[in-house]
């Protein structure tokens, strides 16, 4: 029941910015966009989330379009340790609400 | 930084046996979750838990599964009579919730359950 669309895979050059796209054209007004990643069967790792404004933290930046129908996760300087499956998830703003994972985007950082 | 911890990291059991997977959520979090991931497949929601009761469960979470918060720190998933198809990674997660209504879920590194 994932409501997002991501490319199944992409390669990124080490040291360059990695731009990971996500489409969520049916997003509702009370749904946030969350990004997680999963490195080699470890637990999903929270990266960032946002509602409508762009957000930045120590890991990444999140750019959300004005109509909120798509977003881009930016890893500013990709390293080999950023190789992972990246998940873009929309979630209703509620303390109880679960995350629904899709297949994600397998990102490989190439030396 | 506080983290969700899960034990054991790997559990091997025989078909038909009961297993208990253990999790210690982040201490001030109020909502707790179990997910599973069969090898090569998506991360799937099993159950959410709040205020000592199940909030939501998926169709996967049938009568062989149960969850419990036996004390103030642990959160457990019990599988009563394991089947081969229960072999998977099981992830526990927690979130603050409450007035922090958009707080993210934080996941542990999982228990790999192998049913033989």
Interface residues (C-beta under 8 A of the other chain):
Chain A: X32 X34 X38 X41 X42 X43 X44 X45 X46 X49 X51 X87 X93 X94 X95 X96 X98 X99 X100 X101 X102 X103
Chain B: X4 X30 X31 X33 X35 X37 X42 X43 X44 X45 X48 X50 X55 X56 X89 X91 X93 X95 X96 X97 X98 X100 X101 X102 X103 X104 X105 X106 X107 X108 X109 X110
